[in-house]
Amino acid sequence: MPGTTFAAGIVAGCATLMIGLAAGSAAAVSSQRLAGAADAAALAAADTASGAVSGDPCGRAGEIAAASGASLEACAVDGLIATVTVSGPFGALAVTASARAGPPP
C-alpha cells in the first residue's frame, strides 16, 4: 500500500496548491476592481472640480465609488487635481486603492 499513501500525498499537495492559487487570483481581481473604482471616482471629482459637471467634487466621487461597490475613504481636491482613496471588502479584510486625476503637470 505504499503507492496509495504516495498518491494521497500528491492529491493533497495539488489541492493545497489550487486553494492557494484561487486565493491569490481572488485577491488580484479584488485589487483591480478597487483600482477601477478609485480611477472612476477620481475622474468624477476632477470633472466636477473643473466645472464640467455641477456639484461637490468629493460628493460626486462618493456617488461613483458607491456605484462601483466601494466606499470613499478620503478625498482631496487641490485646484483641478483630485486625489481619492476607496476601500472595499476582501473576505474579512478591508482593502484600499488610491487614484489621482486632473490636468497634466
C-alpha positions as CSV (number, residue, x, y, z in Angstrom):
1,M,0.0,0.0,0.0
2,P,2.9,2.5,-0.2
3,G,1.6,3.6,-3.6
4,T,-1.8,4.6,-2.1
5,T,-0.1,6.8,0.6
6,F,2.1,8.4,-2.1
7,A,-1.0,9.1,-4.3
8,A,-2.9,10.6,-1.4
9,G,0.0,12.9,-0.7
10,I,0.2,14.0,-4.3
11,V,-3.6,14.8,-4.3
12,A,-3.4,16.7,-1.0
13,G,-0.5,18.7,-2.3
14,C,-2.3,19.6,-5.6
15,A,-5.4,20.6,-3.6
16,T,-3.4,22.8,-1.4
17,L,-1.7,24.4,-4.4
18,M,-5.1,25.0,-6.1
19,I,-6.5,26.7,-3.0
20,G,-3.6,29.0,-2.7
21,L,-3.8,29.9,-6.4
22,A,-7.5,30.6,-6.1
23,A,-7.0,32.8,-3.1
24,G,-4.2,34.8,-5.0
25,S,-6.4,35.1,-8.0
26,A,-9.3,36.4,-6.0
27,A,-7.1,39.0,-4.4
28,A,-5.9,40.2,-7.8
29,V,-9.5,40.5,-9.0
30,S,-10.4,42.5,-5.9
31,S,-7.4,44.8,-6.3
32,Q,-8.3,45.5,-10.0
33,R,-11.9,46.2,-9.1
34,L,-11.0,48.7,-6.4
35,A,-8.4,50.3,-8.7
36,G,-11.1,50.8,-11.3
37,A,-13.5,52.3,-8.7
38,A,-10.7,54.7,-7.5
39,D,-9.9,55.8,-11.0
40,A,-13.6,56.4,-11.8
41,A,-14.1,58.3,-8.6
42,A,-11.0,60.5,-9.1
43,L,-12.1,61.3,-12.7
44,A,-15.6,62.3,-11.5
45,A,-14.1,64.5,-8.8
46,A,-11.7,66.2,-11.3
47,D,-14.5,66.7,-13.8
48,T,-16.7,68.3,-11.1
49,A,-13.8,70.5,-9.9
50,S,-13.2,71.7,-13.4
51,G,-16.8,72.7,-13.8
52,A,-17.6,70.1,-16.5
53,V,-20.2,68.6,-14.1
54,S,-22.0,70.5,-11.4
55,G,-21.9,69.6,-7.7
56,D,-19.5,68.9,-4.9
57,P,-16.3,67.0,-6.2
58,C,-16.0,64.7,-3.2
59,G,-19.7,64.1,-3.1
60,R,-19.6,63.1,-6.8
61,A,-16.6,60.8,-6.1
62,G,-18.5,59.2,-3.2
63,E,-21.5,58.5,-5.5
64,I,-19.3,56.9,-8.2
65,A,-17.4,54.8,-5.6
66,A,-20.7,53.6,-4.1
67,A,-22.0,52.7,-7.6
68,S,-18.8,50.6,-8.1
69,G,-19.4,48.7,-4.8
70,A,-16.7,50.6,-2.9
71,S,-16.8,53.3,-0.2
72,L,-15.0,56.6,-0.3
73,E,-12.3,56.8,2.5
74,A,-10.5,60.1,1.6
75,C,-11.0,62.8,-1.0
76,A,-8.8,65.9,-1.6
77,V,-9.1,68.5,-4.3
78,D,-6.3,70.9,-5.0
79,G,-7.3,73.2,-7.8
80,L,-8.2,70.8,-10.7
81,I,-6.4,67.8,-9.3
82,A,-8.4,65.3,-7.3
83,T,-6.9,62.5,-5.2
84,V,-9.3,59.8,-3.8
85,T,-8.9,56.7,-1.7
86,V,-11.6,54.0,-1.8
87,S,-12.0,50.8,0.2
88,G,-13.9,47.6,-0.2
89,P,-14.1,44.1,1.4
90,F,-11.9,41.1,0.6
91,G,-13.2,38.4,2.8
92,A,-12.8,39.5,6.3
93,L,-10.2,42.2,5.3
94,A,-10.7,45.7,4.1
95,V,-8.5,46.7,1.1
96,T,-7.9,50.2,-0.3
97,A,-6.9,51.8,-3.5
98,S,-6.0,55.3,-4.4
99,A,-6.1,57.3,-7.6
100,R,-5.3,60.8,-8.8
101,A,-6.9,62.7,-11.7
102,G,-6.6,66.1,-13.3
103,P,-4.7,68.0,-16.0
104,P,-1.2,67.1,-16.8
105,P,1.6,68.9,-14.9
